[in-house]
Amino acid sequence: LLKEFGAKALDHVLLHVSYSDSYPFVPPVVRVVYPCLLGDRIEMDGVIYVDLLTSMGWSSSFTIEPLITQIASLLEETTIDAGLEGEFLYSYQTDGEEAAAEEVLPQEEESEPDWLLAE
């Protein structure tokens, strides 16, 4: 993944961590927001599935540190989804994140339809 980051001039992975009202007794939901990554344990919507984030693997005594360690290990095994690059750089968006996504995604120039340009 680090080689791909260097080749694509990317410098970070943006994660979205959601905690329910039952936290710390239930695990948080973690999504990769940017860039869109592919891996055995990362779904198309960016949700990360690791043992630590299951009810069987989670303990209410866990802090964010072991979670970040396990996610960092997972990221070493993933690749950037080149097929979605440019079109879906963000794998997950909320209303508040859409503005940030628009800044990163390439914007198409607006042009007049061909039939308007014909004389």
N, C-alpha and C positions, 0 to 999 in steps of 0.2 A: 504494500500500500504506500509506503514512503517513497518508493521509486516513482509510482504513478503520480503522487502528489507533486513531486519535483518536476516531472515532465509536463504537468498540467498547470503549474504555478498555483497550486492550492496550498493553503497554509493552516487549515483547521478543519475539524469535524464539529458540527453543531448538533448537540443532543437536546431533546425535549424530555424532561423527566416530570411525570404526573404522579402526584401523591393523592390517594383517596382519603376520605374521612376516617377510614379504618387503619391508616398508617400509624404506627409501625408494625401492626399485626398482619398486614397484607403488603406484598411487595409493590413498589412503584412500577409504572409502565414507562419504558424508555424507548424513545424513537430517535433514529438518525434523521435529522432534518436536512443537513447539507454536508457533503454532496450526496447524491443518490448512490448508495453502495449496494453491491451484490455479495451475498454470502449464504452459507447454509442456515445461518440463524438470524438473518435479517430479511424480513418480508418486504414486498413491494411498497407498502405504505411506511416503511422505515422502522416498524416495530422490531425490537431486538428480543430474541428468545434464547435465554441462557438459564441454566439450572438455578442460579441464584435468584432469578426473577419468577420462579414458580412457587406455589404454596408449599411444596415439599422441600424446596431448597432455601427458602427464605426464613430468617429468624428475626424476631423483633429487636434483637440486640445488635443487628448489623448497622453499620454506619455507611456513608456514601463511599468510603475508601475501598472496601473490598469490591463494591459494585464497579467503580471506575477501573480497578485493576483487572477484573474479569472482562469488562468491555474493551479495554486497551488490548488485551490478549486476543479477543475476538477480531478486532479491527486489523490485526496483523495478517489474518487469514482471508480478508475480503478484498474485493476489487471495486474500482469505480465503474459504474454502469455507463459505458461509452455510448450505448444505444440510446440512452435517455439524456445524455449530456446536451446542454443547451436548451432542450425542450422542457425537461423536468429536473433541473438542478436540485430543487427541493423535493424531497420525497414526502413531506408532510407539512401542511400549512394550516394555521388557524387564522381567523380574521385579522388578528393583530400582527401576524407574520407575513401577510400577503404583500404589504408595502415593501418590506425588506426584500422579498422574492422578486418583485418587479424591478428593483434596482440591479439585481444580478442577472436576471434573464435577458437575453438579447431582445431588443425591441425591433420589430419590423417597421420599416418606414411606410408611412401612409402614402399611397399614390392614387391617382385617378384611375378608374377602370378604363381598360383599353377602348371601350366603345365611346367614352367621352373624349378621348384624344384623337379619334379619327375625324378627318375633315370631310 
